[in-house]
Amino acid sequence: MERPQRIVRDALGEISIPADAYYGAQTARALHNFPISHLRLPRSFIRAQGIVKWAAAAAHKELGVMEPAKADAICRAADEVMDGRLDDWFVVDVYQAGAGTSQNMNANEVIAARAAELLGGERGDVRLVHPNDDVNRSQSTNDTFHIAMNIAGLELLAHGLDPALRRLAAALRGKAAEFSHIVKAGRTHLQDAVPLRLGDEFGAWAHNVERHRAWIEQAAANLLWLGFGGNAVGTGINAPPGFAEVAVRKVAEKTGFAFRLAEDPFAFNQNPDEVVYVSGALRNLALALQRIANDVRLLASGPRTGLAEIELPAVQPGSSIMPGKVNPVMAEMLNMVAYQVQGCDTTIALAGGAGQLELNVMMPVMAANFLHEITILTTAVDAFTERCVLGIRADAARCRAYAERSLALATALNTTIGYDQAAQVVKRALADGTSLRDACLALGIDAAVADRVLDVDALSRVVPRTLAPSVGAEPAD
């Protein structure tokens, strides 16, 4: 049975859409023009669009340039967009008209149609609420798409990724404390090195996660600048005096973040560079997570023919052919996400450099990749924390055995017998297939000296140090 249709109009003429659709003619044309990927911009972006349209209508009401009833209806419809109640009608493909004109009009049409209903009219009655004249008033795609991208990114970072990174760092810190007594062999160049504590290895991972979390937070502060009132090119054409200031204040009130007006509206319209900047910080985080995942996989390799210093939780069978095999699947997943984030960042960087004159038209693909990388980092970090890190167990005996067999312990002999004689000890141990202690005795080195110098517990303790104050820091009282 054919779906009932109705006729709508835009500047190009008439077009048929489903009778129950909240979108209008321009969205319908985008559906016809861009059947590219069947991917849409995510819920986080649609929510941000709702915030932008709500703030604009609320500002118009406060400034007395829009009828209060109409402004209230637009705000109520925008609230429904924020809450996800109209998501089914945001239908434009990610790969769409440059700058996001189709996406902006999709929001304008849906909100206008719903606002008309709230005023007692029929869905899509543009005489009651017009998509361009009312919902898009004092705005352009060129500024509002960029604004929505910043809002959506900051909300995802603050409410999603930042807490996830805090949980991962806390889990790693917990394991660092749990494993603080376990001596193990260090490895550099994938070769034996001097011993350390397994807890110090986990603590280093935690510290690195904490550093990247702080760096992302610093970068994300640049998303707080919003270019309201710039409109098409930055001049603020068609916007009433005071609109930009009130609109950005409304966004801050709605979100709880200290959004502020962009210092230069022309620069804001031309350059979504803060997104490129934050994405670079996310790429760096992905590289750090990739390294942690690789280390986890190495340390858990085995169980009989690998390092097997740690044991990961068995969350699923590892092979369709080898019975009993358990793979480091959560670390593998984290690796895949890290690679995808690097791909997203490459797209964002290339698109960010593609601006021309007064506008960067590549913002839809930037927004899609930016919000995607934040989302998958958040979910992947949480899954890795919950289903891998928190359940890691250590094989203390195996760790110690490796440490005691490591020929790199000869480093500790340097200060007692000198580098050259220590090298002879290593050569003797290799030739005879014995321990360093036995090689020391064979070369006439006192047993008490060998025992004292080659004590792995002592060698793995961190040497106390006094941290110098940072440059420019005030001296303590």
N, C-alpha and C positions, 0 to 999 in steps of 0.2 A: 504494500500500500504506500503510495507516494505521500511524503511528508507535506503537510500544508505549508504554503508559502505566502509571503506578502512582499509588496514592492516598496523599496526605499530609494531615495535619491541622494546624489551628491553633485559636485560640480561637473562630473563627466556624464551625468544622466541617471537613468533608472537601472536598478539591478534587483534580482529576486533573492530573498533570504528566507530561512525557515520562519514560520509565523511566530514561534515562541522565542526567537533569538533576542537577546539583549543587545547584541552588537548591531552595527548598521552597515551602510554602504561601503565605507572605506575599509572596514575589516573584511567584508565579503570580497572586495577586490584583492586584498592581500592574500586571502585564502586561494583565490584563483591564480594569482601571480607567483606565489612562493610555496608550491607543494614540494619542498626540498628535502627536509629531514624528518618531518613529523615530530620534531623536538620543539618544545616551547620554553620560553624563559621561566625560571622556577618560581615557586610560591613566594620565596623571599623577595623577588623582584616585584611581583604583582602586589604584594603587601605594601612595598615601598611606593609603588605608584598610587595606591590608595591614600597613603600618608600625604603625598605631594598634593593630590587633588583636594583632600580634606583641608590641608593647610591653606591652599589658595582660596577656597570658598570661605573658610573661617576668616581669613584676612579681608576679603571683600566685604563680608558682613560687618566686621569691626570698623572698616573704613567708610561704611555707609554708601558703597558704590554698587551693591547688589541687594535686591529685595530680601529681607530676612527669611521669609518662608522658602524662597528658592535656594538660598545659601544653606539653610538647615537641611533641606531635602538632599542637596548634593553631599553635604557632610554625612548624613545618615547612609546614603548609598555608598560613599567612600568607606565608611566604617564596615559595611558588609563586605566590601572588597578586601579590606585589611583582615577581616575574620575568615576569609576563604569561602564565603557563601556564594560567590559568583565566579569562582575559578573556572567552571566549565565553559564560560563564555570568553575566556582569554585564549584565543585559538591561533594566534599568528605564529608562524614558524620562526625559529631562532635566526635563520638566514633570510633576511627580509629587506625592506627598503632601508637605505642608508640613514644613519643617525637614529633609527628607531621610530620613524614617522608612523608606520603602521601600528606599532605597539602602543604608541601614545594615543593614536586615534581609537584603537581598540578599547583602551581604558576610558577615554572620553565618551565613547558611544555607550558602553555598558553602564557607566555611572549616570549618564544623562537619561537613558531609558529607565533605569531603576528609580531615579529621582522623580521622573514624570509620574510613575506609578504611585510613589509616596505622596505626591501632590493630588492624587485622585484621578489622574488621567490615564491614558492608554500607554502601554509600553512603547517607547520609541517616539512619542509625540514631541517633536522638536519645537513645537510652538510653546510648550510648557518649559522644557529645559533643552537647550541646544548644545550639542557636543563641543562645538568650536566657540560659540559666543559666550557660553556660560561656564561649562566645565573646564575648558582650556583658556579661559579668560586670563589675561596678563601673563600668559605662558607661551612657550614654543617647545617643540620636541627638542630643540637644540640645547635648551637649558634643563628641562625637566627630566629627560632621559638620564643625563649625567647626574642630576641630583638623586634620582631614584637608585642609580647604581651605587652611589656613595652610601646612601642610607641602608640599602640592603646589605652591602658588604660589611658595614660597621656593625649592624645588628647580628649578623652571622658570626663575626669574629668575637664580639663581646659576649654573646649568649651561648655560643657553641664551641668554637675552637679554643678560646682562652681557658674556659673551665676544663675542657678535655686535656689540654696540655698541663694544667695544674694537677689533674688526677694522675696523668702519666708520670710526672716528676715526683709526686708523692709516693707512687707505687715503687718507682725505682729507688727513692730514698729509703723506703721501708726495706727493700731487699739489700740495699747497701749496709744497713744496720744489721740485718739478719746474717749477712755473710762477712761481717767485719773481721771475724777471727780466722777465716779460711785462707790459708796460704796457697798460692798457685804460681805457676811459671808465667813470667811475662813473655811476650812475643813481639818482636819487631822485625819487619821484612818477612813476616811469617816464619821466622827462625827463633830459636830459643833466646830468651833475654833474662835479665835478673828478675827475681821474684817480686810479687806484690800481693796484696790482699784482693780476693774476689769482690769484697765490699767496695774497695776503692775503684774497681772497674765499673761497677754499677753506679757508684756515686758520680763518676765522671759523666756517665750518660745522663744522669739526672741534672747535673749542672749545665750540660749543654742544652738540654731541653728548656731549662729555665732561662738561659741566655737568649735562645731564639724566641721564647715567649715574650721576653722584654723587648727584643728588637721589633717584633711584629706589633706590639702595643705602641711603640714609639712611631712606627711607620703609619699605623692606622689612625693616629691623631690627625693626619692630613686629610682624612675623609670627612672631617667635621666641617670643612669649608663648603658651603653650598651657594651656587650662583643664581639664586632667585632674582627675578626682575631683569635679567640680562636679555631674555627673549631671543630673537633670531640670531643677532650677532653680538650682543652685549650692550647695546644702547639703551635698552629698556623701553623700546617703542611699544605703545598701547598699554603700558602698566601705569597705574595711578601712583602719585607720590606716596611713599611710605609702604607700598605693597611689599617690597622685598624684605624690609626690616620686620614687618609683622608676620609674614609667611614663615620666615626662618625661625622666629620666636615660637610660632605655633608648632613647627616640627620638633623643636627642642622640648616643648611641653608634652607633646604626644609620645615621644620616644624616651624621654629621660636623659638624652645625651646633649652635650653642650654644643649643638650645632651653631654655627655663626655664618655671617654673610661673607662670601668670597671677596677678597680685597680688590680684585680686578675682574669684572664680569667678562671682559673680552678674553682674557687669558683662560678663564674657566671654560668658556664655550669652545675655545680652540684646542684645549689640552686636557684630556682626562689622565694626566700624568701621575696623579696620586694613586690611581688604580695600578698603573705600571709599577710604581714604587712599592706598593704593598705586595703586589704579586711577586716581585723580586724577593721580598722577605719570606714569602710563603715558599718560593722555590728553594731558598736556602734552608728553611726548616725541612723541606722534603729530602734534601741531600743529607741532613743530619739524621733524620729518621731512617733513611736508607742505610746509613752506616751502622746504626744501632741494630737494625734488622739483620744485616749481614753478620755482625758480630754474634748475635744470638744464634744464628744458624750455624756458624762455625763452632761455637762453644758447645752446642747441643749435638753436633755431628756424632754419628755412631749408630747404635749403642756399643758395638764391639770393635769397629775399625776406625772410629773417629776420635775426636777429643773427648766428648762425653763428660765434660766438666759440669755441665748443668743439664737438667732434664726438664723439658717443657710439658705442659699439660697435654694429655692426649684428647683432642677435641673431635677427631674423626679418623676412620681408617685411612691409611696413607697410600695404599696401592690397590689397584683392581686385580693384580696378579700375584703379588708377594704377600702371603698371609702374615699378619702380625706387625706389618710395617706401619710406623707412625711418623708422619712428616711434620716439619715446622711450618704448618700451613698459615698461621697467623702472621708470622714474620714474612712469609712469601707474599701474602696479601698486602702487607705494608709496603713491601718493595714495589709491587705493581702500582699502588696508589702514588708512591713517590715518583715513579716514572711518568704517570699520567699528569701529575701536577707540573712536572717540568715541561711536558707538552703544552699544557694550558698556558704556562707562563710564556713560552715561545710565541704562541698565538697572540697573547695580550701585548707582548713587546712589539711584535711586527705591526699589529693593528694600531698600537699607540703611536707608532712612528709614521702612520699613514695619513695624518691630518693634512688638510690643505686650506690655506687662507683662514677663514673665520670659523672652521668647523672640522671636527674629526667625525666622518660618517661611519666609522667602523665600530661604533659603540655597542651595537647589539651583540656582535661576536665577542667583544671584550667582556660585556656583562655576563654572557653565558659561561665563558671559561672562568672568569673571576669567581662567580658564585659557586660554580661546580667545584673548583679546586678547594675552596673553603669548606664546602659541605663534605667532600670525600675525605679531606684531612681530618675533619672532626669525627666522623663516624669510624674511620679507620683507626685513629688514635685510641678512641674509646674501646673498640673491639680488641685491639692489641693489648691494651691495659688489662681489661677484664678477663680475657680468655687466654692470655699468655703470661704477661709479666707477673700478675698476682699469684699465679700458680707455679712459678719456676722453683725448682728444688736444686740444691747443689750436691755434688758428690765430693765431699770434703777430702776423703781418703785419696781419691784419684787426683784431685787438684794437688795435694801435698806430694804425692808420689812423683808427679811431673816436675814439681819444683825441686825436689831433692835430686832428681836425675839430670837436671839441666846443667850443661857444661858452662852456661853463662854465669854460674855462681863463681867461676874463677875470677870474675871482676872484683870480687871482694878481697881476693888475695893480693891485688895490686899494691895496696898501702902497707902490706906486711912483708911480702917477698919480692915485690916489684913486678912490672908488666912482663918482662922477658921470662923470668922463672915461672910466672903464672901461665904463660903460653906453653912452656914445657910441660906443666902439669896437665893441661888440656890435651896436648898431643899424646902424652903417656896414657891418659884415660881412654882416648879414642883407640889407640893402638892395642891396648890390653882389654878393651871392652869393660872397664871397671868404672867405679864412681870416682869423683874428684878426690874424695877423702882417701880412697885406696891409692890413687895415683900420688897424692901428697906423701903418704907413708913410704911408697916405693922410691920416691926421690929424696927421702931422708928428712922430710919436714915433720916437726914434732906433732904428735897426734892431738895434744891439747890445743895447739895453735890452729890446726885444721878444724877441729870441732867448734872452736870459738868463732873462727872467721866464716865458716860455711854454715852457720846456724840460720836456717831459712826463716825462722820466726823473727829473729833480730833483723835480718836483711830486708824483710818485707814491711817493717815499720816505717812510717813516714817520718822523715827527718824534720824536727821542729824548725820553724822559720818565723822571723819577724817581718810582717808586711809593712813596707814603707808607705807613708801616706800618699794619696793621689796628688798629682801635680796641681797646685792651686788650692789644695784643701787647707782648711783652717786647722792649726794645731789644737790638740785636745787640751782641756784645762787640767 
